[in-house]
Amino acid sequence: MEIKKTIPKISAIKQYDDRPFLSVMIPTYNCAQYLGTTLESVLAQDLGPNEMQIEVIDDCSTKDDPEQVVRDIGKGRVKFYRNSINLGATQNFNNCLRRSIGRYVHILHGDDYVERKFYSTIIDMIKGESDFGLFATRSFFMDVNGVLESISPKFPESKPKGNTAIPFAQNNYFLFPGIVINRKCVEMDGGFDENFEHVADWDMWVRLIYNHGGVLSNTPLAYYRLFDQNDSSRHRRTGNNLIEMIRAFQGFYQMIPQLDSNQFFLQMRNTAYLQYIDYYKKNDKFAAEKNFGVWKSITPLVQRIISKIKSIGKNILN
């Protein structure tokens, strides 16, 4: 598969013969109030510096001091790096990859955390299929205060690869904190697509599964925090989450022509309408209008799909 121009190269690690097994890279931006919980969840499972790199990469936070949190909680065990300029989320994820030296990489947002069995479970998964590209558990959704709200979807396959990646390109089953990736595979395929802000992770996961395979556990061992200020909420409010999902799906379709585009666009239209209704009820006029606009732009395409399906049905009946 040819790497797109917007997918940056991630160079191989050559200078480390005795490198760590795992890199835990923690990107932060104005979320230091949650970073302590994130670090404590990692340090409770610390494999030691020879086996686990732990580093916080701050994207020039302006409202808090993540470095102080690293000093207080990390106590010298956790490294801290501050970008010279604000890169934005996707470029900072790629910076995490470039700074990682482990054979496998866990990018854990500075406002998320993992269960105490997360790393031991992932390591057991890797032992069985060390050349696979992605290793994942399900995740819990939690609110801004850490109260559990729901759980990510159950994986329909345990070891998808190639065309068995179809369900994962049709729908995003993954949440970022539950994913560990094989750095060697990323070196072959490239990093996160910097044309995306909202779905760069989904794009990466599908590429890795399709090209190298994934090992998936339906046990939820990670926690993803939802709040109005995070990137996901910001993109949902403008409807950009759906626009980017459509763009990502178009790329998947080129890779996997067996995907059901009719089903996908119907789903996108329904999601746009549900987001519009949600913001309308919240009296958020800006967000409601943005999502209604996305719904209107998708509707003509969906109407053509429905007409085509009805036409096929009539032909079959006749």
Order of alpha helices (4+ residues) and beta strands (2+ residues): beta-alpha-beta-alpha-beta-alpha-beta-beta-alpha-beta-beta-alpha-beta-alpha-alpha-beta-alpha-alpha-alpha-alpha
